[in-house]
């Protein structure tokens, strides 16, 4: 998953190293969503890969993921993009339960639409990232944090990192 350089520079997250354990972290996927039938695979898997914005011949690829799980919660997300001119609906935040763990999914649409689908698995394709530490208090998120073992790190030209983790 992608780890932004500013999260490390700001001291929000320690510099990850292979073999280390990242404590009390949660994962989110930001992407597009589609309902799946009752027989859909549950879990998270690598999907297609998208080239990172670096010139050839140094192509670094940013993986896209597909997360499929049951919607445990769905809430509408609102933001004030225009500085005091009112809130704008920006999509839905889903809490997905996959096989063995939970993650947040940020998708287009309204929460009520996903509450209607909650008896079927939902599939989200997009980018994985860690949930920022400030988000827990700022947005009163359901606490799904757990520990993650760092398996591998790729440093990108943007100074961000791609970090492969597994639940510790």
Secondary structure as the mmCIF struct_conf table of DSSP 4:
data_model
#
loop_
_struct_conf.conf_type_id
_struct_conf.id
_struct_conf.beg_label_comp_id
_struct_conf.beg_label_asym_id
_struct_conf.beg_label_seq_id
_struct_conf.end_label_comp_id
_struct_conf.end_label_asym_id
_struct_conf.end_label_seq_id
STRN STRN1 UNK A 2 UNK A 3
HELX_RH_AL_P HELX_RH_AL_P1 UNK A 5 UNK A 9
TURN_TY1_P TURN_TY1_P1 UNK A 10 UNK A 11
BEND BEND1 UNK A 12 UNK A 13
HELX_LH_PP_P HELX_LH_PP_P1 UNK A 14 UNK A 16
TURN_TY1_P TURN_TY1_P2 UNK A 18 UNK A 19
STRN STRN2 UNK A 21 UNK A 25
STRN STRN3 UNK A 27 UNK A 35
TURN_TY1_P TURN_TY1_P3 UNK A 38 UNK A 39
STRN STRN4 UNK A 43 UNK A 51
BEND BEND2 UNK A 53 UNK A 53
TURN_TY1_P TURN_TY1_P4 UNK A 56 UNK A 57
STRN STRN5 UNK A 61 UNK A 79
TURN_TY1_P TURN_TY1_P5 UNK A 81 UNK A 82
BEND BEND3 UNK A 83 UNK A 85
STRN STRN6 UNK A 88 UNK A 97
BEND BEND4 UNK A 99 UNK A 100
STRN STRN7 UNK A 102 UNK A 107
BEND BEND5 UNK A 108 UNK A 109
HELX_RH_AL_P HELX_RH_AL_P2 UNK A 111 UNK A 116
TURN_TY1_P TURN_TY1_P6 UNK A 117 UNK A 119
BEND BEND6 UNK A 120 UNK A 120
STRN STRN8 UNK A 122 UNK A 130
HELX_LH_PP_P HELX_LH_PP_P2 UNK A 131 UNK A 132
TURN_TY1_P TURN_TY1_P7 UNK A 133 UNK A 134
HELX_RH_AL_P HELX_RH_AL_P3 UNK A 135 UNK A 138
TURN_TY1_P TURN_TY1_P8 UNK A 139 UNK A 140
STRN STRN9 UNK A 146 UNK A 155
TURN_TY1_P TURN_TY1_P9 UNK A 157 UNK A 158
BEND BEND7 UNK A 159 UNK A 159
STRN STRN10 UNK A 161 UNK A 167
#
